């Protein structure tokens, strides 16, 4: 194969172009034109000739290839890149920049309308009518769906993902008291719609996680309290109780339990108390939180198990009178809600 004035890099770059493939025999001469020529941008098809019938010495393609230098390839490559860069710039200005401006103007209008409806004395009538029309269009909404979300769904239509993204951004802006005239600048300052959505979702997830952890701790505390009323194992302790962080001792820091540290004596098959500890609520919460994590159960399962346990103790008459009254009212409320 005879390749005129082409480096290995040139051939590799040229071979990446989507062109028909050919089988080259030992008797075939291949002539390659400059692939970056603006008159022949990335088109390899017209630059391949076949011999048994060699190309004429004065053929324009052959002459051009013979007269080309590596610098010519570089200049033409850069020229082709500049042309593409110009096209990209035009696309960015025509579609991205102008499209973003048009989108922000639309969101500002939606935002302004939603704020107006929120403050209207006939808000409930407007939203009721909107929800009815949305239902007719096959778009779901709930009675407790925020006004902003209803308006966004009404405007955007069945595109649930887009509606959710717009609604999240506008709801956050409303919560931060952003004026409709400042909305475009607000969205730009926070990095755009996607960035605001992602940031808010992460913060929401963290808040849910923190709230879940707090509830888990309280559920474990309640479960252990119930076990204290249910157990048949007890002993009288006359020793000293070690108070941890006594300088922070207050009503809000009062612990629910006393933590005993024991060792097992194999010779007498008994547990011997080493220390009795009042950890205070903060340290106790950390311990209960760790215990709740070990349970490896979701909150719904923990709530359900705790509810069954309370009803069991209520039926067996093991609960203190005050707690028993509260539980009786709780059971009664659950029965009414179920009807």
DAWOQUI-V532742 format. One record per helix or strand of 3 or more residues. SS is the DSSP state (@ for helix, = for strand). FROM is the first residue (numbers start at 1). LEN is the number of residues. If there is no record, write none. Layout:
((SS/FROM/LEN) (SS/FROM/LEN))
This chain:
((@/8/8) (@/45/3) (@/60/8) (@/70/50) (@/123/14) (@/147/10) (@/160/16) (@/180/10) (@/193/38) (=/241/3) (@/246/3) (@/251/3) (=/259/7) (=/270/9) (@/280/16) (@/299/18) (@/321/18))
